[in-house]
Amino acid sequence: MTVKYLTDQSGNTTDVQLSIEDYLKLLERANELPDYVKNGIKRGQEQARNGITKSTDEVMQKYEKGK
């Protein structure tokens, strides 16, 4: 799978580009996911659209505390 990341003038990733073939394969595989996983993906997409995001460091700190 070839993935291209598009960035804005500041270097922030704004889009991801896939070939139609790869996109259709990805959709096919997504339909095989359990509903709870699909719902989690939808929730994450909605949070991203609303600007509710956390850095990788913030997320990893949550899981490192349990060690």
A tleap script that builds the chain and sets N, CA, C and O, in Angstrom:
source leaprc.protein.ff14SB
mol = sequence {
  NMET THR VAL LYS TYR LEU THR ASP GLN SER
  GLY ASN THR THR ASP VAL GLN LEU SER ILE
  GLU ASP TYR LEU LYS LEU LEU GLU ARG ALA
  ASN GLU LEU PRO ASP TYR VAL LYS ASN GLY
  ILE LYS ARG GLY GLN GLU GLN ALA ARG ASN
  GLY ILE THR LYS SER THR ASP GLU VAL MET
  GLN LYS TYR GLU LYS GLY CLYS
}
set mol.1.N position { 0.847 -1.170 0.000 }
set mol.1.CA position { 0.000 0.000 0.000 }
set mol.1.C position { 0.896 1.238 0.000 }
set mol.1.O position { 1.794 1.372 0.831 }
set mol.2.N position { 0.640 2.112 -0.922 }
set mol.2.CA position { 1.375 3.367 -1.001 }
set mol.2.C position { 0.510 4.473 -0.399 }
set mol.2.O position { -0.628 4.684 -0.815 }
set mol.3.N position { 1.062 5.161 0.572 }
set mol.3.CA position { 0.340 6.227 1.252 }
set mol.3.C position { 1.121 7.514 1.075 }
set mol.3.O position { 2.337 7.547 1.268 }
set mol.4.N position { 0.417 8.575 0.707 }
set mol.4.CA position { 1.034 9.892 0.593 }
set mol.4.C position { 0.387 10.804 1.633 }
set mol.4.O position { -0.836 10.846 1.770 }
set mol.5.N position { 1.221 11.523 2.353 }
set mol.5.CA position { 0.734 12.471 3.345 }
set mol.5.C position { 0.873 13.875 2.770 }
set mol.5.O position { 1.947 14.263 2.311 }
set mol.6.N position { -0.209 14.626 2.799 }
set mol.6.CA position { -0.195 16.003 2.320 }
set mol.6.C position { -0.083 16.925 3.518 }
set mol.6.O position { -0.693 16.683 4.560 }
set mol.7.N position { 0.694 17.976 3.367 }
set mol.7.CA position { 0.916 18.905 4.471 }
set mol.7.C position { 0.563 20.324 4.070 }
set mol.7.O position { 0.526 20.664 2.887 }
set mol.8.N position { 0.307 21.138 5.069 }
set mol.8.CA position { 0.058 22.548 4.810 }
set mol.8.C position { 1.398 23.296 4.792 }
set mol.8.O position { 2.461 22.681 4.877 }
set mol.9.N position { 1.333 24.608 4.681 }
set mol.9.CA position { 2.554 25.412 4.569 }
set mol.9.C position { 3.412 25.366 5.827 }
set mol.9.O position { 4.605 25.667 5.788 }
set mol.10.N position { 2.789 24.984 6.952 }
set mol.10.CA position { 3.540 24.902 8.209 }
set mol.10.C position { 4.111 23.515 8.459 }
set mol.10.O position { 4.786 23.286 9.463 }
set mol.11.N position { 3.840 22.591 7.543 }
set mol.11.CA position { 4.352 21.234 7.688 }
set mol.11.C position { 3.432 20.295 8.455 }
set mol.11.O position { 3.801 19.155 8.737 }
set mol.12.N position { 2.241 20.767 8.793 }
set mol.12.CA position { 1.266 19.920 9.495 }
set mol.12.C position { 0.571 18.996 8.502 }
set mol.12.O position { 0.146 19.442 7.437 }
set mol.13.N position { 0.452 17.719 8.838 }
set mol.13.CA position { -0.241 16.782 7.965 }
set mol.13.C position { -1.717 17.132 7.950 }
set mol.13.O position { -2.346 17.269 8.999 }
set mol.14.N position { -2.262 17.274 6.753 }
set mol.14.CA position { -3.661 17.658 6.612 }
set mol.14.C position { -4.499 16.589 5.923 }
set mol.14.O position { -5.710 16.526 6.134 }
set mol.15.N position { -3.878 15.756 5.108 }
set mol.15.CA position { -4.610 14.756 4.348 }
set mol.15.C position { -3.739 13.518 4.137 }
set mol.15.O position { -2.513 13.565 4.241 }
set mol.16.N position { -4.414 12.418 3.839 }
set mol.16.CA position { -3.739 11.185 3.474 }
set mol.16.C position { -4.296 10.752 2.134 }
set mol.16.O position { -5.510 10.755 1.932 }
set mol.17.N position { -3.419 10.381 1.221 }
set mol.17.CA position { -3.850 10.003 -0.121 }
set mol.17.C position { -3.508 8.536 -0.378 }
set mol.17.O position { -2.375 8.098 -0.177 }
set mol.18.N position { -4.529 7.780 -0.833 }
set mol.18.CA position { -4.373 6.371 -1.185 }
set mol.18.C position { -4.845 6.171 -2.616 }
set mol.18.O position { -5.628 6.965 -3.137 }
set mol.19.N position { -4.366 5.108 -3.249 }
set mol.19.CA position { -4.912 4.766 -4.558 }
set mol.19.C position { -6.341 4.261 -4.350 }
set mol.19.O position { -6.679 3.821 -3.251 }
set mol.20.N position { -7.174 4.315 -5.367 }
set mol.20.CA position { -8.543 3.810 -5.284 }
set mol.20.C position { -8.525 2.333 -4.894 }
set mol.20.O position { -9.326 1.901 -4.065 }
set mol.21.N position { -7.633 1.570 -5.478 }
set mol.21.CA position { -7.531 0.138 -5.192 }
set mol.21.C position { -7.249 -0.093 -3.700 }
set mol.21.O position { -7.904 -0.916 -3.060 }
set mol.22.N position { -6.280 0.632 -3.160 }
set mol.22.CA position { -5.955 0.484 -1.742 }
set mol.22.C position { -7.099 0.957 -0.855 }
set mol.22.O position { -7.376 0.356 0.183 }
set mol.23.N position { -7.759 2.031 -1.263 }
set mol.23.CA position { -8.888 2.556 -0.503 }
set mol.23.C position { -10.018 1.524 -0.432 }
set mol.23.O position { -10.590 1.305 0.636 }
set mol.24.N position { -10.339 0.896 -1.557 }
set mol.24.CA position { -11.406 -0.096 -1.587 }
set mol.24.C position { -11.048 -1.318 -0.739 }
set mol.24.O position { -11.912 -1.886 -0.071 }
set mol.25.N position { -9.779 -1.721 -0.765 }
set mol.25.CA position { -9.340 -2.831 0.080 }
set mol.25.C position { -9.488 -2.467 1.558 }
set mol.25.O position { -9.914 -3.284 2.375 }
set mol.26.N position { -9.131 -1.234 1.877 }
set mol.26.CA position { -9.241 -0.766 3.257 }
set mol.26.C position { -10.705 -0.755 3.708 }
set mol.26.O position { -11.016 -1.161 4.827 }
set mol.27.N position { -11.592 -0.294 2.840 }
set mol.27.CA position { -13.021 -0.294 3.162 }
set mol.27.C position { -13.537 -1.708 3.383 }
set mol.27.O position { -14.309 -1.964 4.306 }
set mol.28.N position { -13.105 -2.609 2.534 }
set mol.28.CA position { -13.529 -4.002 2.648 }
set mol.28.C position { -13.108 -4.580 3.994 }
set mol.28.O position { -13.890 -5.256 4.661 }
set mol.29.N position { -11.882 -4.311 4.381 }
set mol.29.CA position { -11.379 -4.815 5.667 }
set mol.29.C position { -12.085 -4.137 6.837 }
set mol.29.O position { -12.320 -4.768 7.868 }
set mol.30.N position { -12.423 -2.866 6.687 }
set mol.30.CA position { -13.095 -2.141 7.770 }
set mol.30.C position { -14.466 -2.741 8.053 }
set mol.30.O position { -14.922 -2.740 9.197 }
set mol.31.N position { -15.119 -3.249 7.023 }
set mol.31.CA position { -16.438 -3.855 7.215 }
set mol.31.C position { -16.358 -5.157 7.991 }
set mol.31.O position { -17.382 -5.652 8.464 }
set mol.32.N position { -15.170 -5.723 8.132 }
set mol.32.CA position { -14.991 -6.961 8.880 }
set mol.32.C position { -14.757 -6.702 10.372 }
set mol.32.O position { -14.725 -7.642 11.166 }
set mol.33.N position { -14.597 -5.453 10.748 }
set mol.33.CA position { -14.312 -5.108 12.138 }
set mol.33.C position { -15.567 -5.255 12.996 }
set mol.33.O position { -16.677 -5.038 12.509 }
set mol.34.N position { -15.405 -5.620 14.260 }
set mol.34.CA position { -16.554 -5.671 15.176 }
set mol.34.C position { -17.150 -4.272 15.355 }
set mol.34.O position { -16.463 -3.265 15.185 }
set mol.35.N position { -18.431 -4.231 15.698 }
set mol.35.CA position { -19.121 -2.945 15.850 }
set mol.35.C position { -18.453 -2.035 16.872 }
set mol.35.O position { -18.386 -0.824 16.658 }
set mol.36.N position { -17.953 -2.590 17.987 }
set mol.36.CA position { -17.346 -1.729 19.004 }
set mol.36.C position { -16.087 -1.041 18.465 }
set mol.36.O position { -15.768 0.076 18.874 }
set mol.37.N position { -15.375 -1.701 17.553 }
set mol.37.CA position { -14.189 -1.088 16.954 }
set mol.37.C position { -14.621 0.001 15.968 }
set mol.37.O position { -14.045 1.088 15.954 }
set mol.38.N position { -15.627 -0.287 15.149 }
set mol.38.CA position { -16.152 0.713 14.198 }
set mol.38.C position { -16.639 1.948 14.951 }
set mol.38.O position { -16.386 3.078 14.532 }
set mol.39.N position { -17.340 1.726 16.069 }
set mol.39.CA position { -17.842 2.850 16.861 }
set mol.39.C position { -16.700 3.672 17.444 }
set mol.39.O position { -16.787 4.899 17.499 }
set mol.40.N position { -15.633 3.014 17.878 }
set mol.40.CA position { -14.465 3.719 18.397 }
set mol.40.C position { -13.794 4.562 17.331 }
set mol.40.O position { -13.341 5.675 17.600 }
set mol.41.N position { -13.732 4.028 16.117 }
set mol.41.CA position { -13.146 4.779 14.998 }
set mol.41.C position { -13.998 6.006 14.698 }
set mol.41.O position { -13.471 7.104 14.514 }
set mol.42.N position { -15.308 5.821 14.650 }
set mol.42.CA position { -16.211 6.954 14.387 }
set mol.42.C position { -16.075 8.026 15.459 }
set mol.42.O position { -16.053 9.221 15.163 }
set mol.43.N position { -15.982 7.574 16.729 }
set mol.43.CA position { -15.835 8.522 17.832 }
set mol.43.C position { -14.526 9.312 17.688 }
set mol.43.O position { -14.504 10.526 17.894 }
set mol.44.N position { -13.445 8.624 17.336 }
set mol.44.CA position { -12.159 9.287 17.142 }
set mol.44.C position { -12.186 10.283 15.996 }
set mol.44.O position { -11.606 11.365 16.090 }
set mol.45.N position { -12.867 9.912 14.905 }
set mol.45.CA position { -12.971 10.827 13.764 }
set mol.45.C position { -13.747 12.085 14.155 }
set mol.45.O position { -13.372 13.196 13.777 }
set mol.46.N position { -14.829 11.903 14.913 }
set mol.46.CA position { -15.630 13.045 15.352 }
set mol.46.C position { -14.815 13.949 16.287 }
set mol.46.O position { -14.880 15.174 16.184 }
set mol.47.N position { -14.057 13.344 17.188 }
set mol.47.CA position { -13.219 14.128 18.093 }
set mol.47.C position { -12.171 14.909 17.305 }
set mol.47.O position { -11.898 16.068 17.619 }
set mol.48.N position { -11.587 14.291 16.294 }
set mol.48.CA position { -10.588 14.985 15.475 }
set mol.48.C position { -11.213 16.162 14.737 }
set mol.48.O position { -10.618 17.237 14.656 }
set mol.49.N position { -12.418 15.959 14.198 }
set mol.49.CA position { -13.107 17.057 13.498 }
set mol.49.C position { -13.377 18.226 14.441 }
set mol.49.O position { -13.362 19.384 14.023 }
set mol.50.N position { -13.624 17.918 15.715 }
set mol.50.CA position { -13.931 18.957 16.701 }
set mol.50.C position { -12.688 19.486 17.413 }
set mol.50.O position { -12.792 20.302 18.329 }
set mol.51.N position { -11.522 19.023 16.994 }
set mol.51.CA position { -10.282 19.512 17.583 }
set mol.51.C position { -9.984 18.946 18.962 }
set mol.51.O position { -9.162 19.488 19.700 }
set mol.52.N position { -10.654 17.853 19.304 }
set mol.52.CA position { -10.434 17.225 20.610 }
set mol.52.C position { -9.409 16.110 20.409 }
set mol.52.O position { -9.769 14.957 20.172 }
set mol.53.N position { -8.157 16.461 20.503 }
set mol.53.CA position { -7.090 15.485 20.271 }
set mol.53.C position { -6.070 15.533 21.393 }
set mol.53.O position { -5.994 16.507 22.141 }
set mol.54.N position { -5.288 14.467 21.500 }
set mol.54.CA position { -4.205 14.397 22.480 }
set mol.54.C position { -2.948 13.962 21.744 }
set mol.54.O position { -3.007 13.230 20.756 }
set mol.55.N position { -1.831 14.420 22.238 }
set mol.55.CA position { -0.564 14.011 21.645 }
set mol.55.C position { -0.282 12.566 22.007 }
set mol.55.O position { -0.850 12.039 22.964 }
set mol.56.N position { 0.580 11.931 21.258 }
set mol.56.CA position { 0.984 10.556 21.555 }
set mol.56.C position { 1.582 10.475 22.953 }
set mol.56.O position { 1.337 9.512 23.680 }
set mol.57.N position { 2.360 11.474 23.329 }
set mol.57.CA position { 2.975 11.486 24.664 }
set mol.57.C position { 1.922 11.464 25.767 }
set mol.57.O position { 2.076 10.750 26.758 }
set mol.58.N position { 0.847 12.247 25.601 }
set mol.58.CA position { -0.214 12.272 26.606 }
set mol.58.C position { -0.873 10.894 26.744 }
set mol.58.O position { -1.122 10.422 27.854 }
set mol.59.N position { -1.145 10.275 25.627 }
set mol.59.CA position { -1.792 8.961 25.638 }
set mol.59.C position { -0.875 7.924 26.270 }
set mol.59.O position { -1.320 7.113 27.081 }
set mol.60.N position { 0.391 7.945 25.907 }
set mol.60.CA position { 1.336 6.950 26.422 }
set mol.60.C position { 1.548 7.108 27.925 }
set mol.60.O position { 1.764 6.116 28.621 }
set mol.61.N position { 1.489 8.340 28.438 }
set mol.61.CA position { 1.643 8.560 29.877 }
set mol.61.C position { 0.549 7.833 30.654 }
set mol.61.O position { 0.799 7.305 31.737 }
set mol.62.N position { -0.639 7.807 30.111 }
set mol.62.CA position { -1.760 7.120 30.754 }
set mol.62.C position { -1.423 5.633 30.948 }
set mol.62.O position { -1.699 5.064 32.004 }
set mol.63.N position { -0.838 5.020 29.941 }
set mol.63.CA position { -0.560 3.587 29.997 }
set mol.63.C position { 0.735 3.279 30.743 }
set mol.63.O position { 0.888 2.185 31.286 }
set mol.64.N position { 1.647 4.209 30.775 }
set mol.64.CA position { 2.906 3.979 31.511 }
set mol.64.C position { 2.682 4.020 33.002 }
set mol.64.O position { 3.440 3.406 33.753 }
set mol.65.N position { 1.662 4.727 33.455 }
set mol.65.CA position { 1.351 4.818 34.891 }
set mol.65.C position { 0.957 3.454 35.457 }
set mol.65.O position { 1.181 3.180 36.636 }
set mol.66.N position { 0.375 2.609 34.625 }
set mol.66.CA position { -0.076 1.303 35.081 }
set mol.66.C position { 1.029 0.277 35.212 }
set mol.66.O position { 0.775 -0.838 35.668 }
set mol.67.N position { 2.247 0.620 34.827 }
set mol.67.CA position { 3.373 -0.342 34.900 }
set mol.67.C position { 3.907 -0.447 36.299 }
set mol.67.O position { 4.847 -1.203 36.546 }
savepdb mol mol.pdb
quit
